[in-house]
Every structure is written in structure tokens, then in C-alpha cells.
Amino acid sequence: MTLLSTRQKIVASNIANADTPGYKTQDIDFQSELQSAATGLSPKVTDIQGLRVKNDGNNVNLDRESRLLAENAMRFNIASNLLRSQLKVVRLAIEGGNTGS
């Protein structure tokens, strides 16, 4: 969830700087960062290549960023639902499986 939060901040920053001359779109390689998340290192933020650069040197694509926001929100929702399920299991184990019925 920390990785998702980091990506959300990066995408929000890209959108906020959509009109900033010379700003370059940033992101993280979500899949490789997810695999290396166990190391405890901060995600590596990189400039995104291959995007159309406007006359002012800015390459933010709002359609791309909007898609990433939606994708990130979906992943966060799934992760929080999984975490909630795991917490229920732990709570049941601590309570000895007694549901109070």
C-alpha cells in the first residue's frame, strides 16, 4: 500500500505540473518496485520517455495520468480489501474463533 501511495503522489504531481514549462513526467516501474518492495528501499522515480513533448518542453499527458489514477485507485481498493480480510482472520484467531453467537 505504501508503493501505491507513492505512485498516487507522483501521478498527482504530474497532473499538477501539466502546465509547468519544461516539466518531465515521472513514474515508478510498479511491477519491478512491487517485486523489490521487501528490501525496504524507497521506490526509484524515473522520467518517462517516449511521450509527446509540447513546445514548452512539458510532456505530461493528462489522459495517461487520469488512467494511472484510476488504475492506482483500483489497486488500492483491492489491497485494502485484502488487508481487511486478513485482519478479520487475525481477530478471529485472537478471539479464539468465538463469533459471539
N, C-alpha and C positions, 0 to 999 in steps of 0.2 A: 504494500500500500504506500510505502514511502516513495518507491520508484514512480508510482502513478501520480503521487502528489508533486514530485519534482517535475514530471513531464507536464502536468497541468500548469505549473508556474511558467515553464519555458514557452508553452504554446500561448498562454495569456500575454506573456511579454512580447512574443512575435506579433500578436494582434495589436497590442498597444503601440507598437513601433511601426505599424503598417505604412505610416506617412512620414517616418523619420528618414531623411535623405542618408543614403549610404548604409543603412541598417541591413545586416545579413541575417536571414532566417537561421535559427538554431533549433536543434533537436537532440535527442539521445537515440541510440540504436536500442529500442526497447527489448528486443529478443535477446541480444547479447548481454545487455545490462541485467536482465532478469536472470539469466544463467549465472552471472557472476555476482549476484546480489549477496550471496553468502559470505563474500570476502569482507563486507562491511565498508568498502570504499565508496566514495561519492560517485554518482554516475558521471560519465565523460560526456560533456556537452560539446557538440561539433556544429560547424556551419554546414548547411545543406547545399550541396552542389546541384547543378542542373535545372534550377528554377529560372524563369524568365526575369531578367534584370530590367527594371524600369529606367527611364532617363536620369533619375536622381540617384541611381546606384542601389536602390532598395529592391529586394527580391521576395518580399513577403507576398504569398498567395493566400488571400482570405478564404477562398474555397477549400484549399488544403488544410488550413488551420482550423476551420469550422469542422471539417471531417475528423481531424485529430481530436478536437474537443469532445465530439460525440463518441468517438471510439474510446477515448480515455474514460469518459463518464460511464460507459457500459462496462468496461473492465473494472472500474472502481466499485460499481454496483455488484458485480459478480463476486469480487474479492470480499466485500463487506458481508454479503450473504453467506459465503463460505465460512468466514470468521465467526459470524453469529451462530452458525450451526455447530462449529467446533466448541464454542463457549457453552452452548446448551449441553453438549455431551460432557464436558468437564464439570459443569454444575451438577448434572445428574450423578456423575461419579462421586463427587464430593458429598452430595446429599444421600448417597447410598442407594440411589435408584428410586427413592420414595417420591412419588409424584403428588402425595398429599391426598389421594383418593381413598 
